[in-house]
């Protein structure tokens, strides 16, 4: 530190709101030692204004500083970043380092990956790579950070074209960059990293995949190796067990087994085809939301799939979504498949004259929208090009905000509790890419925060995660194996009414600007359907199940009675298994097809005019009266119970 720097000071803001004055040029680690020697020695990295940085990073005046120590989520991220470097070092040791070209290797929520060009390997090679990584970790190489000039970095990276591309971007705003080295190996990297390779815990290499450089389909396809790292073997084993359970529940596999949907080459990527069984589930989900909407006073509307882009310019979507839109010309006009439904609903509202007495106006639509996701990011129903939002848009007076937001939140909790899903809420604030004034955004965020506070809801703040037109309350829920999913949302929008010049006549006979609320109770049908498939492992509740009851005649002699029994359940989705097969095979087939209930009929049942009932838990009861079982099914379906419980009530 220079003499001049030592005479100047800067102040950083600590998590408790207090300020810490340090010499200009002080690093994150220096600040930690200033707070206390124990904290200084435990420092792994830091966060400056929310960004994870190396502990060697200098702080600046007014920065919000958080010290990252062992045991935190951020420290695990740092360790996984270092594990990615170990992977790249192992690859260059085992393969031709002059031929293999390094791309990027970041940490992820579940581990890390590294992308390579000119690397020809398969799954069988992962064991050797993992063993080499273990040797690097055991060697306990010191991980050293070095700051170098752009010119020197260019010399070091002369044979690494992808690193040079990244370096050119860094050079636009920086005079220097950082390298991290361990043993004989180094990499251009901003960090942060652990102090030595020996601090990397338990590792596992998971799979190999293809990935386009920078996610652009126009670029080279590279080899991506995924891995994970945890503090100890126990945490790693828990993760691998959860991963195995997730693979068992994979909606793509179950969707194929149950004939729910398909995504075929002839349709194009990310464009699902729903088969009869899948459409049955979707129809039940639609009907559930329709009942909620009608009870809450929504009117259904319908908008086209394509609009002139004049609409998207007016709404602000063009400047914010053009790269993700499907845009094409028809004659002299430019059109786009709609990425959202809200501009169409605003246009419908604009087509009428409204009084303050008319508001709130509530529109609902199961609207198909289109987003041009990168092909490499498409995955089953979780990320698609075409998806349907159970959309709702409300046009209200400012004095109606609290009541309407609260009623929407009640609808959302009704949905989540119907599926017995635990959930958390978060307030998402203004993103960097947005429209509207600071005053409008501050007002909207304050309104949503007041609703959450007044109802004493626990919630997190998600800085910068709002929609481009307004802040929102997001609901995240957990599935059966503890994974968190984003789903329902309620968004407050003062901007689109301004952009569309929407108005109503107030009690003072003057024109006033309405407030717009965007809301979805599921999020998108595709993503929610995908989550339900995996949450239930295809074993849907009775009310959702594509096939609710299957009648199994013990022999061909009982086939007629089986059909007469099936007719008694004609307002359910019931099938008769009339195949020439043994009862045991029919039972196994119904179980594998995840049918909630089986009705078994043989000579005894036919003679007594009753049935035997078996559920998917493989419990069975004999001599059941048909009407008694039918009454139970009606109650179980109408009350939308989450599991077949006719035999569980006994």
SULJOCOR-V750386 format. One record per residue. N is the residue number from 1. RES is the residue in one small letter. SS is DSSP state (H for helix, E for strand, C for the rest). PHI is phi in degrees with one decimal (999 if undefined). BURIAL is 1 if it has 24 or more other ideal C-beta (glycine too) atoms within 12 Angstrom, else 0. Layout:
# SULJOCOR-V750386
N&RES&SS&PHI&BURIAL  N&RES&SS&PHI&BURIAL
This chain:
# SULJOCOR-V750386
1&x&C&999&0  2&x&C&-72.5&0  3&x&H&-62.4&0  4&x&H&-65.1&0  5&x&H&-60.9&0  6&x&H&-67.1&0  7&x&H&-88.1&0  8&x&C&-102.0&0  9&x&E&-132.3&0  10&x&E&-126.1&1  11&x&E&-119.6&0  12&x&E&-110.3&1  13&x&E&-101.4&0  14&x&C&-87.0&1  15&x&C&-56.4&0  16&x&C&-84.0&0  17&x&C&92.8&0  18&x&C&-76.5&0  19&x&E&-107.3&0  20&x&E&-122.4&1  21&x&E&-92.0&0  22&x&E&-137.4&1  23&x&E&-64.9&1  24&x&C&-57.1&0  25&x&C&93.3&0  26&x&C&-65.2&1  27&x&E&-94.3&1  28&x&H&-56.1&1  29&x&H&-64.4&1  30&x&H&-58.7&1  31&x&H&-62.7&1  32&x&H&-62.4&1  33&x&H&-66.2&0  34&x&H&-64.0&1  35&x&H&-71.2&1  36&x&C&179.2&0  37&x&H&-62.6&0  38&x&H&-65.9&0  39&x&H&-65.1&1  40&x&H&-60.7&0  41&x&H&-71.4&0  42&x&H&-90.5&0  43&x&E&-67.5&1  44&x&E&-102.3&1  45&x&E&-163.5&1  46&x&E&-146.4&1  47&x&E&-124.6&1  48&x&E&-110.4&1  49&x&C&51.2&0  50&x&C&87.7&0  51&x&E&-93.6&1  52&x&E&-73.6&1  53&x&E&-134.6&1  54&x&E&-66.8&1  55&x&C&-67.0&1  56&x&C&-82.9&1  57&x&C&-71.5&1  58&x&E&-65.9&1  59&x&C&-89.7&1  60&x&C&-140.4&1  61&x&C&-62.2&0  62&x&C&85.4&0  63&x&C&-68.7&1  64&x&E&-85.1&1  65&x&E&-112.6&1  66&x&E&-129.5&1  67&x&E&-87.1&1  68&x&E&-99.3&1  69&x&E&-122.1&1  70&x&C&-56.4&0  71&x&C&94.5&0  72&x&C&-88.0&0  73&x&H&-61.1&0  74&x&H&-67.1&1  75&x&H&-67.4&1  76&x&H&-65.6&1  77&x&H&-61.2&1  78&x&H&-62.2&1  79&x&H&-63.4&1  80&x&H&-66.7&1  81&x&H&-61.8&1  82&x&H&-67.0&1  83&x&H&-64.9&1  84&x&H&-62.0&1  85&x&H&-64.8&1  86&x&H&-61.1&1  87&x&H&-62.5&1  88&x&H&-63.1&1  89&x&H&-64.0&1  90&x&H&-65.1&1  91&x&H&-61.0&1  92&x&H&-71.6&1  93&x&H&-75.6&1  94&x&H&-90.5&1  95&x&C&-123.7&1  96&x&C&-67.3&0  97&x&C&-63.7&0  98&x&C&-77.1&0  99&x&C&-87.8&0  100&x&C&-70.0&1  101&x&E&-113.8&1  102&x&E&-83.1&1  103&x&C&-113.0&1  104&x&C&-127.8&1  105&x&C&-148.9&1  106&x&C&-89.6&1  107&x&E&-76.0&1  108&x&C&-131.6&0  109&x&C&-61.8&0  110&x&C&-113.2&1  111&x&C&164.9&1  112&x&E&-164.6&1  113&x&E&-150.0&1  114&x&E&-141.1&1  115&x&E&-102.0&1  116&x&E&-132.6&1  117&x&E&-109.1&1  118&x&C&60.8&1  119&x&C&-121.0&1  120&x&C&-107.6&0  121&x&C&-138.3&1  122&x&C&-134.9&0  123&x&H&-58.7&0  124&x&H&-65.6&0  125&x&H&-81.4&0  126&x&H&-64.3&1  127&x&H&-62.6&0  128&x&H&-65.8&0  129&x&H&-63.9&1  130&x&H&-64.6&1  131&x&H&-63.1&0  132&x&H&-66.5&1  133&x&H&-61.8&1  134&x&H&-61.0&1  135&x&H&-66.8&0  136&x&H&-64.3&1  137&x&H&-65.2&1  138&x&H&-64.1&0  139&x&H&-69.0&0  140&x&C&53.6&0  141&x&C&-66.2&1  142&x&E&-68.7&0  143&x&E&-97.1&1  144&x&E&-108.5&1  145&x&E&-100.8&1  146&x&E&-137.6&0  147&x&E&-98.0&1  148&x&E&-131.8&1  149&x&E&-73.2&0  150&x&H&-60.4&1  151&x&H&-62.2&0  152&x&H&-66.1&0  153&x&H&-61.9&1  154&x&H&-61.0&0  155&x&H&-66.5&0  156&x&H&-65.6&0  157&x&C&-104.2&1  158&x&C&-56.0&0  159&x&C&-101.7&0  160&x&C&-120.6&1  161&x&H&-61.8&0  162&x&H&-72.0&1  163&x&H&-66.5&1  164&x&H&-64.4&1  165&x&H&-63.8&1  166&x&H&-64.9&1  167&x&H&-60.3&1  168&x&H&-60.9&0  169&x&H&-71.0&0  170&x&H&-60.6&1  171&x&H&-66.0&0  172&x&C&-66.6&0  173&x&C&-125.8&0  174&x&C&-134.9&0  175&x&C&-92.4&0  176&x&E&-134.6&0  177&x&E&-135.3&1  178&x&E&-116.0&1  179&x&E&-116.4&1  180&x&E&-119.8&1  181&x&E&-125.8&1  182&x&E&-147.8&1  183&x&C&61.8&1  184&x&C&-84.8&0  185&x&E&-114.2&1  186&x&E&-142.7&1  187&x&E&-149.9&1  188&x&E&-67.8&1  189&x&C&-164.6&1  190&x&C&-83.0&1  191&x&C&77.3&1  192&x&C&-83.1&1  193&x&C&-138.3&1  194&x&C&-71.5&1  195&x&C&-74.0&1  196&x&E&-153.8&1  197&x&H&-63.6&1  198&x&H&-66.3&0  199&x&H&-84.0&1  200&x&C&-79.6&1  201&x&C&-83.4&1  202&x&E&-78.0&1  203&x&E&-121.6&1  204&x&E&-157.3&1  205&x&E&-90.9&1  206&x&E&-98.6&1  207&x&E&-167.0&0  208&x&E&-117.2&1  209&x&E&-144.6&0  210&x&E&-98.0&0  211&x&E&-150.2&1  212&x&E&-74.4&0  213&x&H&-59.0&1  214&x&H&63.1&0  215&x&H&71.3&0  216&x&C&-104.3&0  217&x&C&-64.2&0  218&x&C&-78.1&0  219&x&C&-94.8&0  220&x&C&-65.9&0  221&x&E&-81.2&0  222&x&E&-111.3&1  223&x&E&-96.4&1  224&x&E&-108.0&1  225&x&E&-110.2&1  226&x&E&-95.8&1  227&x&E&-147.7&1  228&x&E&-143.2&1  229&x&E&-148.5&1  230&x&E&-135.8&1  231&x&C&-62.6&1  232&x&C&-147.1&0  233&x&H&-63.5&0  234&x&H&-62.7&0  235&x&H&-64.5&0  236&x&H&-64.2&1  237&x&H&-62.3&0  238&x&H&-61.4&0  239&x&H&-62.6&1  240&x&H&-65.5&1  241&x&H&-65.9&0  242&x&H&-64.8&0  243&x&H&-64.0&0  244&x&H&-63.5&0  245&x&H&-65.7&0  246&x&H&-64.2&1  247&x&H&-65.2&0  248&x&H&-64.6&0  249&x&C&-95.4&1  250&x&C&-50.2&1  251&x&H&-65.7&1  252&x&H&-69.1&1  253&x&H&-68.7&0  254&x&H&-65.2&1  255&x&H&-59.7&1  256&x&H&-71.9&0  257&x&H&-62.6&0  258&x&C&-95.4&1  259&x&C&57.5&0  260&x&C&-89.1&1  261&x&E&-159.4&1  262&x&E&-149.6&0  263&x&C&-126.6&1  264&x&C&-111.5&0  265&x&C&-59.8&0  266&x&C&-70.1&0  267&x&C&-89.8&0  268&x&C&102.6&0  269&x&C&-71.4&0  270&x&C&67.7&1  271&x&C&-123.4&1  272&x&C&-71.6&1  273&x&E&-105.6&0  274&x&E&-95.7&1  275&x&C&-81.1&0  276&x&H&-51.3&0  277&x&H&-64.8&1  278&x&H&-66.0&1  279&x&H&-65.3&0  280&x&H&-61.5&1  281&x&H&-63.3&1  282&x&H&-60.3&1  283&x&H&-63.4&0  284&x&H&-65.0&1  285&x&H&-62.8&1  286&x&H&-63.9&1  287&x&H&-65.4&0  288&x&H&-60.8&1  289&x&H&-68.4&1  290&x&H&-59.2&0  291&x&H&-62.0&0  292&x&H&-63.4&1  293&x&H&-64.8&1  294&x&H&-65.8&0  295&x&H&-64.6&0  296&x&C&-92.4&1  297&x&C&86.9&0  298&x&C&-87.2&1  299&x&E&-106.5&0  300&x&E&-81.8&0  301&x&C&-127.5&1  302&x&C&-143.1&0  303&x&C&-123.0&1  304&x&C&-70.2&0  305&x&C&-76.7&0  306&x&E&-133.3&1  307&x&E&-133.2&1  308&x&E&-62.1&1  309&x&H&-71.0&1  310&x&H&-54.7&0  311&x&H&-63.3&1  312&x&H&-73.4&1  313&x&H&-64.8&0  314&x&H&-66.5&1  315&x&H&-77.5&1  316&x&C&97.6&1  317&x&H&-68.8&1  318&x&H&-61.7&1  319&x&H&-71.8&0  320&x&H&-104.2&1  321&x&H&-127.6&1  322&x&H&-54.7&0  323&x&H&-66.2&0  324&x&H&-102.9&1  325&x&C&-100.6&1  326&x&C&-90.1&1  327&x&E&-118.4&1  328&x&E&-151.9&0  329&x&E&-102.1&0  330&x&E&-129.3&0  331&x&C&64.2&0  332&x&C&-92.3&0  333&x&E&-105.2&0  334&x&E&-104.3&0  335&x&E&-122.1&1  336&x&E&-146.8&1  337&x&E&-64.0&1  338&x&C&-71.4&1  339&x&C&-86.9&1  340&x&C&-148.7&1  341&x&C&-95.1&1  342&x&H&-61.2&1  343&x&H&-60.9&1  344&x&H&-63.6&1  345&x&H&-69.5&1  346&x&H&-63.2&1  347&x&H&-66.0&1  348&x&H&-65.1&1  349&x&H&-59.7&1  350&x&H&-66.2&1  351&x&C&-79.0&0  352&x&C&-131.5&0  353&x&C&-101.6&0  354&x&C&-126.9&1  355&x&E&-103.8&0  356&x&C&-59.5&1  357&x&C&-71.6&0  358&x&C&-75.3&0  359&x&C&-83.2&1  360&x&C&-81.8&1  361&x&E&-101.7&1  362&x&E&-122.3&1  363&x&E&-108.7&1  364&x&E&-131.9&1  365&x&E&-159.6&1  366&x&E&-84.4&1  367&x&E&-98.9&1  368&x&E&-76.1&1  369&x&E&-128.0&1  370&x&E&-135.6&1  371&x&C&-130.8&1  372&x&C&-86.7&1  373&x&C&-70.3&1  374&x&C&-62.3&0  375&x&H&-58.0&0  376&x&H&-68.1&0  377&x&H&-96.7&0  378&x&C&-72.9&1  379&x&E&-154.9&0  380&x&C&53.0&1  381&x&C&-93.1&1  382&x&C&-73.4&1  383&x&E&-146.3&1  384&x&C&-134.9&1  385&x&C&-84.3&1  386&x&E&-120.3&1  387&x&E&-146.6&1  388&x&E&-114.8&1  389&x&E&-103.0&1  390&x&E&-81.1&1  391&x&E&-79.7&1  392&x&E&-141.7&1  393&x&E&-133.2&1  394&x&E&-117.3&1  395&x&E&-118.4&1  396&x&E&-135.8&1  397&x&C&-79.6&1  398&x&H&-56.0&1  399&x&H&-74.2&0  400&x&H&-99.3&1  401&x&H&-56.9&1  402&x&H&-59.0&1  403&x&H&-62.9&0  404&x&H&-68.1&1  405&x&H&-63.6&1  406&x&H&-63.8&1  407&x&H&-67.0&1  408&x&H&-64.5&1  409&x&H&-63.5&1  410&x&H&-64.9&1  411&x&H&-63.3&1  412&x&H&-64.3&1  413&x&H&-65.4&1  414&x&H&-60.8&1  415&x&H&-61.9&1  416&x&H&-65.3&1  417&x&H&-72.7&0  418&x&H&-61.1&1  419&x&C&-93.1&1  420&x&C&56.3&0  421&x&C&-104.5&1  422&x&C&-75.9&0  423&x&E&-144.3&1  424&x&E&-131.1&1  425&x&E&-116.3&1  426&x&E&-146.1&1  427&x&E&-97.6&1  428&x&E&-97.6&1  429&x&C&-99.8&1  430&x&C&-59.2&1  431&x&C&-82.1&0  432&x&C&-62.5&0  433&x&C&-96.6&0  434&x&C&-156.1&1  435&x&C&-123.4&1  436&x&C&104.9&1  437&x&C&-80.7&0  438&x&H&-60.2&0  439&x&H&-61.7&0  440&x&H&-63.7&1  441&x&H&-65.5&1  442&x&H&-59.7&0  443&x&H&-65.4&1  444&x&H&-66.5&1  445&x&H&-63.2&1  446&x&H&-64.3&0  447&x&H&-62.2&1  448&x&H&-67.4&1  449&x&H&-62.9&1  450&x&H&-62.7&0  451&x&H&-61.5&1  452&x&H&-62.6&1  453&x&H&-69.7&0  454&x&H&-64.5&0  455&x&C&-97.2&0  456&x&C&56.9&0  457&x&C&-80.2&1  458&x&C&-80.1&0  459&x&E&-156.3&1  460&x&E&-104.4&0  461&x&E&-100.7&0  462&x&E&-107.3&1  463&x&C&-63.5&0  464&x&C&76.3&0  465&x&C&-102.2&1  466&x&C&-70.9&1  467&x&E&-72.6&1  468&x&C&-66.5&1  469&x&C&-106.8&1  470&x&E&176.7&1  471&x&C&-74.1&1  472&x&E&-152.9&1  473&x&E&-103.3&1  474&x&E&-103.5&1  475&x&E&-111.2&1  476&x&E&-116.1&1  477&x&E&-126.5&1  478&x&E&-102.3&0  479&x&C&-93.9&1  480&x&C&-64.4&1  481&x&C&-113.3&1  482&x&C&85.2&0  483&x&C&-81.2&1  484&x&E&-98.7&0  485&x&E&-127.7&1  486&x&E&-80.9&1  487&x&E&-145.3&1  488&x&E&-62.5&1  489&x&E&-154.5&1  490&x&E&-132.8&1  491&x&E&-125.8&1  492&x&E&-102.7&1  493&x&E&-133.5&1  494&x&C&-96.8&1  495&x&C&-88.0&1  496&x&H&-64.3&1  497&x&H&-58.4&1  498&x&H&-69.5&1  499&x&H&-67.8&1  500&x&C&-96.1&1  501&x&C&54.8&0  502&x&C&-78.2&1  503&x&C&-156.0&1  504&x&E&-143.6&1  505&x&E&-90.8&0  506&x&C&-81.7&0  507&x&C&-61.5&0  508&x&C&-88.6&0  509&x&C&65.4&0  510&x&C&-103.4&0  511&x&E&-79.5&0  512&x&E&-131.1&0  513&x&C&-91.5&1  514&x&C&-75.4&1  515&x&E&-101.3&1  516&x&E&-109.4&1  517&x&E&-115.8&1  518&x&E&-104.0&1  519&x&E&-151.0&1  520&x&E&-138.5&1  521&x&E&-87.3&1  522&x&E&-102.6&1  523&x&E&109.3&1  524&x&E&-126.6&1  525&x&H&-61.6&1  526&x&H&-61.1&1  527&x&H&-68.0&1  528&x&H&-68.2&1  529&x&H&-61.0&1  530&x&H&-57.7&1  531&x&H&-62.9&1  532&x&H&-64.5&1  533&x&H&-57.0&1  534&x&H&-77.5&1  535&x&H&-60.8&1  536&x&H&-91.9&1  537&x&C&54.9&1  538&x&C&82.3&1  539&x&C&-90.7&1  540&x&C&-68.7&1  541&x&C&-58.6&1  542&x&C&-51.8&1  543&x&C&-67.5&1  544&x&C&-99.0&1  545&x&C&-58.6&1  546&x&C&-57.5&1  547&x&C&-122.5&1  548&x&C&-92.7&1  549&x&E&-140.9&1  550&x&E&-124.3&1  551&x&E&-95.3&1  552&x&E&-116.5&1  553&x&E&-74.2&1  554&x&C&-67.5&1  555&x&C&-143.4&0  556&x&H&-61.5&0  557&x&H&-62.5&0  558&x&H&-98.8&1  559&x&H&-65.9&0  560&x&H&-62.2&0  561&x&H&-63.6&1  562&x&H&-59.7&1  563&x&H&-69.9&0  564&x&H&-66.3&0  565&x&H&-64.1&1  566&x&H&-58.0&1  567&x&H&-65.1&0  568&x&C&-70.0&1  569&x&C&-118.1&1  570&x&C&-72.2&0  571&x&C&-97.4&0  572&x&C&-115.2&1  573&x&C&-87.1&1  574&x&E&-124.7&1  575&x&E&-128.1&1  576&x&E&-109.3&1  577&x&E&-88.1&1  578&x&C&-96.8&0  579&x&C&-67.7&0  580&x&C&-81.3&0  581&x&C&-151.4&0  582&x&C&-74.2&0  583&x&H&-61.6&1  584&x&H&-59.8&0  585&x&H&-69.0&0  586&x&H&-65.8&1  587&x&H&-62.8&1  588&x&H&-64.6&0  589&x&H&-64.3&0  590&x&H&-64.9&1  591&x&H&-64.7&1  592&x&H&-64.5&0  593&x&C&-81.8&1  594&x&C&63.3&1  595&x&C&-76.1&1  596&x&C&-59.1&1  597&x&E&-133.2&1  598&x&E&-120.3&1  599&x&E&-106.3&1  600&x&E&-107.8&1  601&x&E&-130.6&1  602&x&C&-135.9&1  603&x&H&-61.7&0  604&x&H&-63.3&0  605&x&H&-63.4&1  606&x&H&-65.8&1  607&x&H&-66.9&0  608&x&H&-88.9&0  609&x&C&71.0&0  610&x&C&-127.2&1  611&x&E&-144.0&1  612&x&E&-107.8&1  613&x&E&-119.4&1  614&x&E&-127.1&1  615&x&E&-108.5&1  616&x&C&-70.4&1  617&x&C&-84.5&0  618&x&C&72.5&0  619&x&C&-88.0&0  620&x&E&-143.2&1  621&x&E&-134.1&1  622&x&E&-100.9&0  623&x&E&53.8&0  624&x&E&-94.1&1  625&x&C&-70.9&0  626&x&H&-59.6&1  627&x&H&-66.0&0  628&x&H&-63.4&0  629&x&H&-69.6&1  630&x&H&-63.7&1  631&x&H&-60.5&0  632&x&H&-65.9&1  633&x&H&-59.7&1  634&x&H&-62.3&0  635&x&H&-67.6&0  636&x&H&-63.6&1  637&x&H&-69.9&1  638&x&H&-67.6&0  639&x&C&-86.7&0  640&x&C&51.7&1  641&x&C&-67.8&1  642&x&C&-85.0&1  643&x&C&-152.0&1  644&x&C&-63.2&1  645&x&C&-128.6&1  646&x&C&-60.2&1  647&x&C&-92.8&1  648&x&C&-89.4&0  649&x&C&-82.1&0  650&x&C&-69.8&0
